[in-house]
């Protein structure tokens, strides 16, 4: 029986594949194990998973030559806002290759970013739908923005240009308003975005009463690295955070999931600073307006009272004269009445005195004596009962004229 060497068999396979699959093919797959080397070539794996069990059902080795990779990578990342990295779904144009030594592989010639964008949009929709079903999607949006959001907790990279722009904008605000900012450092790109931002939110939550708002900003990094802001855990934490969250991640494409659940989304860190400045400026202008209205109202009230006082000053002399005249008339009337009352009272008292005098005169001992009566006195006391006397008592009998001395015999 004829036999083939491994090389001969692999060569036969290569020729057969070249004859059977000579064309270019668009395939849908998920990227896995993406890496590039010093030559600029990109090596990766294409995988397909069972949608129910998530188990691998197909796998193929792939590569992108450096001449294509240096054009394809930035084109894809700028179009999608997503790193060309493991875990994303792509639609790529490939040719089928078979090498006697390296085996079967797919060589990438082109990529369709629209497919990946669609998959990313689908994943975002699924996360947002899950948050809505859980009743937390709009919780952060429903929080009231503080009247004066001047204490700001910032989640950003300390070295990010966007963080510097944000702080500079707040410090140089035209109104000269004071803002207190504190940085809670976090990684804003790469695979650790979710974990890092969640940790920063936890640190802020332990000091929740010290801040008015949270600002999550990103600037100066790769505009293609935004997948970390499209995760369920981060979105759920931000949606339920007790302070309003402002995002200024710095991109022009559709909102990330984080943008969708945040209280307010702006495009850039500078715009986030301008939003806070505008809020404080509006309050200051309203206070100034109230101050002007209060001042005007005070002046108006003082003017009204001044006119009222002037009117009273004009009326006071007439009122005083009228009151004095009334008082003078009342005094004259009272004087007349008092005089009449006093005269009548004196007449009654004089008559009463005359009667008393008459009664006193009638009760006088001399009056009685003049009528023939006498008064018998013993030891200086008037005798009114004969039984109180005894023989030998000396008596004095007083008459109208003179006295008679006598001794009781029996």
C-alpha positions as CSV (number, residue, x, y, z in Angstrom):
1,X,0.0,0.0,0.0
2,X,1.3,3.5,-1.0
3,X,1.9,5.8,1.9
4,X,2.4,9.6,2.2
5,X,4.7,11.5,4.4
6,X,3.3,14.1,6.7
7,X,4.7,16.8,4.5
8,X,3.2,15.3,1.4
9,X,-0.2,15.0,3.1
10,X,-0.1,18.6,4.4
11,X,1.0,19.8,0.9
12,X,-2.0,17.9,-0.6
13,X,-4.3,19.6,2.0
14,X,-2.9,23.0,1.1
15,X,-3.4,22.5,-2.6
16,X,-6.9,21.1,-2.1
17,X,-7.9,24.1,0.1
18,X,-6.4,26.6,-2.5
19,X,-8.5,24.9,-5.2
20,X,-11.7,24.6,-3.1
21,X,-11.5,27.9,-1.2
22,X,-9.7,30.3,-3.5
23,X,-11.8,33.3,-2.8
24,X,-12.1,35.9,0.0
25,X,-14.7,35.3,2.7
26,X,-16.5,37.5,5.2
27,X,-16.8,35.7,8.5
28,X,-18.4,36.6,11.9
29,X,-16.4,35.6,15.0
30,X,-15.1,36.7,18.4
31,X,-11.5,37.8,18.8
32,X,-9.4,35.8,21.3
33,X,-5.7,36.0,22.3
34,X,-4.9,39.1,20.3
35,X,-1.2,40.0,20.3
36,X,1.3,41.7,18.1
37,X,5.1,41.3,17.9
38,X,8.0,43.5,17.1
39,X,7.6,42.9,13.4
40,X,4.2,44.6,13.5
41,X,2.3,41.5,12.6
42,X,-0.8,40.7,14.7
43,X,-1.6,37.1,15.7
44,X,-5.0,36.1,17.1
45,X,-7.6,33.5,17.4
46,X,-11.1,33.5,16.1
47,X,-13.6,31.7,18.2
48,X,-17.3,31.0,18.1
49,X,-19.3,30.1,21.3
50,X,-22.6,28.4,21.8
51,X,-25.1,31.2,22.7
52,X,-26.7,29.1,25.5
53,X,-23.8,27.3,27.1
54,X,-21.0,29.7,26.1
55,X,-18.9,26.7,25.2
56,X,-16.5,26.9,22.2
57,X,-17.9,25.3,19.1
58,X,-15.3,26.5,16.6
59,X,-11.8,28.0,16.6
60,X,-9.3,29.1,14.0
61,X,-5.9,30.7,14.1
62,X,-5.6,34.0,12.4
63,X,-3.1,36.7,11.5
64,X,-2.9,40.2,10.1
65,X,0.2,41.2,8.2
66,X,1.8,44.5,9.4
67,X,1.0,46.3,6.2
68,X,-2.7,45.8,6.8
69,X,-2.7,45.8,10.6
70,X,-1.2,49.3,10.9
71,X,-4.1,50.6,8.8
72,X,-6.9,48.3,10.0
73,X,-6.4,48.8,13.8
74,X,-6.7,52.6,13.9
75,X,-9.5,52.6,11.4
76,X,-11.5,50.1,13.5
77,X,-10.8,51.8,16.8
78,X,-11.7,55.3,15.6
79,X,-14.9,54.0,14.0
80,X,-16.1,52.0,17.0
81,X,-14.5,53.6,20.0
82,X,-13.5,50.1,20.9
83,X,-10.0,48.6,21.3
84,X,-9.1,45.9,18.8
85,X,-8.7,43.4,21.5
86,X,-9.9,40.1,22.8
87,X,-13.6,39.6,23.6
88,X,-15.2,41.7,20.9
89,X,-17.2,40.4,17.9
90,X,-16.0,41.3,14.4
91,X,-16.9,40.9,10.8
92,X,-13.7,40.3,8.9
93,X,-12.7,39.5,5.3
94,X,-10.3,36.6,5.3
95,X,-8.5,34.2,3.0
96,X,-8.0,30.6,4.0
97,X,-4.4,29.5,4.3
98,X,-2.8,26.2,5.1
99,X,0.9,25.9,5.8
100,X,2.7,22.6,5.9
101,X,4.5,23.5,9.1
102,X,2.0,25.9,10.9
103,X,-1.3,24.4,9.7
104,X,-4.7,26.0,9.1
105,X,-5.1,29.8,9.5
106,X,-7.1,32.7,8.4
107,X,-5.4,35.8,7.0
108,X,-7.4,39.0,7.6
109,X,-7.6,41.5,4.7
110,X,-10.4,43.8,5.9
111,X,-12.9,44.5,8.7
112,X,-16.4,46.0,8.9
113,X,-16.6,48.2,12.0
114,X,-20.4,48.5,11.6
115,X,-20.9,44.9,12.6
116,X,-18.9,45.5,15.9
117,X,-20.8,48.7,16.5
118,X,-24.0,46.8,16.2
119,X,-22.9,44.1,18.6
120,X,-21.7,46.7,21.1
121,X,-25.0,48.6,20.7
122,X,-26.9,45.3,21.3
123,X,-24.9,44.6,24.4
124,X,-25.6,48.2,25.7
125,X,-29.3,47.8,25.0
126,X,-29.3,44.5,26.9
127,X,-27.6,46.1,29.9
128,X,-30.0,49.1,29.9
129,X,-33.0,46.8,29.6
130,X,-31.8,44.7,32.5
131,X,-31.3,47.9,34.6
132,X,-34.8,49.1,33.6
133,X,-36.3,45.8,34.6
134,X,-34.6,46.0,38.0
135,X,-36.1,49.5,38.4
136,X,-32.7,51.3,38.8
137,X,-32.1,52.7,35.4
138,X,-33.1,56.3,36.1
139,X,-32.5,56.6,39.8
140,X,-29.4,58.8,39.5
141,X,-31.1,61.0,36.9
142,X,-34.0,61.5,39.4
143,X,-31.7,63.0,42.0
144,X,-31.9,66.8,42.5
145,X,-28.7,68.6,41.4
146,X,-27.5,70.6,44.5
147,X,-28.2,74.3,44.3
148,X,-24.4,75.0,44.8
149,X,-22.4,72.0,43.6
150,X,-19.1,73.3,44.8
151,X,-17.7,70.1,46.6
152,X,-16.7,67.8,43.8
153,X,-15.4,64.3,44.0
154,X,-13.5,63.5,40.8
155,X,-12.8,60.1,39.4
156,X,-10.1,60.2,36.9
157,X,-6.5,59.4,36.2
158,X,-4.1,61.8,38.0
159,X,-2.0,62.1,34.9
160,X,-4.9,62.5,32.4
161,X,-4.9,65.8,30.5
162,X,-8.6,66.0,30.9
163,X,-8.3,66.1,34.7
164,X,-5.9,69.0,34.4
165,X,-8.3,70.8,32.0
166,X,-11.2,70.2,34.4
167,X,-9.4,71.7,37.4
168,X,-8.0,74.6,35.4
169,X,-11.5,75.5,34.1
170,X,-13.0,75.5,37.6
171,X,-10.2,77.5,39.2
172,X,-10.3,80.2,36.4
173,X,-14.0,80.6,36.3
174,X,-15.1,84.1,35.3
175,X,-17.3,84.6,38.5
176,X,-14.4,83.8,40.8
177,X,-16.5,81.1,42.5
178,X,-14.8,78.7,44.9
179,X,-14.8,74.9,44.1
180,X,-13.3,72.2,46.2
181,X,-12.2,69.2,44.2
182,X,-10.7,66.0,45.5
183,X,-9.3,63.3,43.1
184,X,-10.1,59.7,43.6
185,X,-7.6,58.1,41.2
186,X,-8.8,55.3,38.9
187,X,-7.6,53.6,35.7
188,X,-9.6,55.1,32.8
189,X,-8.6,52.7,30.1
190,X,-7.7,49.1,29.7
191,X,-9.2,45.9,31.3
192,X,-9.3,47.3,34.8
193,X,-11.6,50.3,34.2
194,X,-14.6,48.7,35.8
195,X,-12.8,47.4,38.9
196,X,-10.9,50.7,39.4
197,X,-13.9,53.0,39.0
198,X,-16.0,50.9,41.3
199,X,-13.3,51.0,44.0
200,X,-13.2,54.9,43.6
201,X,-17.0,55.0,44.0
202,X,-16.8,52.9,47.2
203,X,-14.2,55.3,48.7
204,X,-16.4,58.3,47.9
205,X,-19.4,56.5,49.4
206,X,-17.7,56.3,52.8
207,X,-17.5,60.1,52.8
208,X,-20.7,60.8,51.1
209,X,-21.6,63.9,53.2
210,X,-18.4,65.7,52.2
211,X,-19.4,66.1,48.5
212,X,-22.2,67.5,46.4
213,X,-21.5,65.7,43.1
214,X,-19.3,63.1,41.5
215,X,-17.6,63.8,38.2
216,X,-16.2,60.9,36.1
217,X,-13.8,62.4,33.5
218,X,-11.4,61.0,31.0
219,X,-9.2,62.8,28.6
220,X,-5.9,62.4,26.8
221,X,-6.2,58.7,26.6
222,X,-7.0,56.6,23.5
223,X,-10.5,57.5,22.3
224,X,-10.9,53.8,21.3
225,X,-10.7,52.4,24.8
226,X,-14.2,52.9,26.1
227,X,-15.4,49.3,26.5
228,X,-14.8,49.5,30.3
229,X,-17.6,52.0,30.6
230,X,-20.1,49.6,29.0
231,X,-20.4,47.1,31.8
232,X,-23.4,46.1,33.9
233,X,-21.7,46.3,37.3
234,X,-20.4,49.8,36.7
235,X,-23.7,51.0,35.3
236,X,-25.7,49.5,38.2
237,X,-23.4,51.1,40.8
238,X,-23.6,54.5,39.1
239,X,-27.4,54.3,38.6
240,X,-27.9,53.7,42.3
241,X,-25.2,56.1,43.6
242,X,-26.7,58.6,46.2
243,X,-25.0,61.6,44.6
244,X,-25.6,63.0,41.1
245,X,-22.9,61.7,38.7
246,X,-21.6,63.8,35.8
247,X,-19.7,62.0,33.0
248,X,-17.3,63.7,30.7
249,X,-15.5,60.8,29.2
250,X,-14.5,62.7,26.0
251,X,-16.0,61.0,23.0
252,X,-18.3,62.0,20.2
253,X,-20.0,58.7,19.4
254,X,-23.1,57.3,21.0
255,X,-23.4,57.3,24.8
256,X,-21.8,54.5,26.8
257,X,-23.9,52.6,29.3
258,X,-22.3,54.8,32.0
259,X,-23.4,57.9,30.2
260,X,-26.9,56.6,29.9
261,X,-27.4,56.0,33.6
262,X,-25.5,59.1,34.9
263,X,-27.4,62.2,36.0
264,X,-25.8,64.3,33.3
265,X,-23.6,63.5,30.4
266,X,-21.3,66.0,28.7
267,X,-18.7,65.3,26.0
268,X,-15.5,66.5,27.6
269,X,-14.0,67.2,31.0
270,X,-14.0,70.9,30.2
271,X,-17.7,70.8,29.5
272,X,-18.2,69.1,32.9
273,X,-16.4,72.0,34.6
274,X,-18.5,74.5,32.5
275,X,-21.7,72.8,33.7
276,X,-20.8,73.2,37.4
277,X,-19.7,76.8,36.8
278,X,-23.0,77.5,35.0
279,X,-25.0,76.0,37.8
280,X,-23.3,78.2,40.4
281,X,-23.5,81.3,38.2
282,X,-27.2,80.8,37.7
283,X,-27.7,80.7,41.5
284,X,-25.5,83.8,42.0
285,X,-27.4,85.7,39.4
286,X,-30.7,84.7,41.0
287,X,-29.4,85.8,44.4
288,X,-28.3,89.1,42.8
289,X,-31.7,89.5,41.3
290,X,-33.4,88.9,44.6
291,X,-31.0,91.4,46.3
292,X,-32.0,94.0,43.7
293,X,-35.7,93.3,44.2
294,X,-35.3,93.5,48.0
295,X,-33.5,96.8,47.8
296,X,-36.0,98.2,45.4
297,X,-38.9,97.0,47.6
298,X,-37.2,98.5,50.6
299,X,-36.8,101.9,48.9
300,X,-40.4,101.8,47.7
301,X,-41.7,101.0,51.2
302,X,-39.5,103.7,52.8
303,X,-40.8,106.2,50.2
304,X,-44.4,105.2,51.0
305,X,-43.9,105.6,54.7
306,X,-42.1,109.0,54.1
307,X,-45.2,110.3,52.2
308,X,-47.5,108.9,55.0
309,X,-45.4,110.7,57.7
310,X,-45.5,113.9,55.7
311,X,-49.3,113.6,55.4
312,X,-49.6,113.0,59.2
313,X,-47.3,116.0,59.9
314,X,-49.8,118.2,58.0
315,X,-52.8,116.7,59.8
316,X,-51.2,116.8,63.3
317,X,-51.6,120.7,64.0
318,X,-55.3,120.6,63.1
319,X,-55.9,117.6,65.2
320,X,-54.0,119.1,68.1
321,X,-56.1,122.4,67.9
322,X,-59.3,120.4,67.7
323,X,-58.3,118.2,70.6
324,X,-57.3,121.2,72.7
325,X,-60.5,123.0,72.0
326,X,-62.5,119.9,72.9
327,X,-60.5,119.5,76.1
328,X,-61.0,123.2,77.0
329,X,-64.8,122.9,76.5
330,X,-64.8,119.7,78.6
331,X,-62.9,121.4,81.4
332,X,-65.3,124.3,81.4
333,X,-68.2,122.0,81.5
334,X,-66.6,119.9,84.2
335,X,-65.8,123.1,86.2
336,X,-69.4,124.2,86.1
337,X,-70.7,120.8,87.0
338,X,-68.2,120.5,89.8
339,X,-69.2,123.9,91.2
340,X,-72.9,123.1,91.2
341,X,-72.3,119.7,92.8
342,X,-70.0,121.2,95.5
343,X,-72.6,123.9,96.3
344,X,-75.4,121.4,96.6
345,X,-73.2,119.1,98.8
346,X,-72.2,122.0,101.0
347,X,-75.9,123.1,101.4
348,X,-76.9,119.5,102.4
349,X,-74.0,119.2,104.9
350,X,-74.8,122.7,106.4
351,X,-78.4,121.7,106.9
352,X,-77.4,118.5,108.5
353,X,-75.0,120.3,110.8
354,X,-77.8,122.7,111.9
355,X,-80.0,119.7,112.7
356,X,-77.2,118.1,114.7
357,X,-76.6,121.3,116.6
358,X,-80.3,121.5,117.4
359,X,-80.4,118.0,118.7
360,X,-77.2,118.6,120.7
361,X,-78.7,121.8,122.2
362,X,-82.0,119.9,123.1
363,X,-79.9,117.1,124.8
364,X,-77.9,119.6,126.8
365,X,-78.1,119.3,130.7
366,X,-78.6,123.1,131.0
367,X,-81.7,122.8,128.7
368,X,-83.1,120.2,131.0
369,X,-82.3,122.2,134.1
370,X,-84.0,125.2,132.7
371,X,-87.2,123.2,132.4
372,X,-87.2,122.6,136.2
373,X,-85.3,119.3,136.2
374,X,-82.4,118.7,138.7
375,X,-79.5,116.3,138.7
376,X,-78.5,114.4,141.9
377,X,-74.8,113.4,142.1
378,X,-73.1,111.1,144.6
379,X,-69.3,110.9,144.6
380,X,-69.2,112.7,141.2
381,X,-71.7,110.2,139.6
382,X,-75.3,110.8,138.6
383,X,-77.8,109.0,140.7
384,X,-80.5,107.3,138.7
385,X,-81.7,104.6,141.1
386,X,-82.8,105.5,144.7
387,X,-82.2,101.9,145.8
388,X,-78.4,102.5,145.3
389,X,-78.5,104.9,148.2
390,X,-78.2,104.2,151.9
391,X,-78.6,106.4,155.0
392,X,-75.7,108.7,155.5
393,X,-74.8,109.1,151.9
394,X,-74.0,112.7,151.0
395,X,-75.7,113.9,147.8
396,X,-75.3,117.1,145.7
397,X,-78.4,118.3,143.8
398,X,-77.7,120.5,140.9
399,X,-80.3,123.1,139.9
400,X,-80.4,125.5,137.0
401,X,-79.0,128.0,139.4
402,X,-76.9,126.7,142.2
403,X,-76.5,123.4,144.1
404,X,-78.1,121.9,147.3
405,X,-76.2,119.6,149.7
406,X,-78.2,116.8,151.5
407,X,-77.7,113.6,153.5
408,X,-79.8,110.6,153.1
409,X,-81.7,109.6,156.3
410,X,-83.6,106.7,155.0
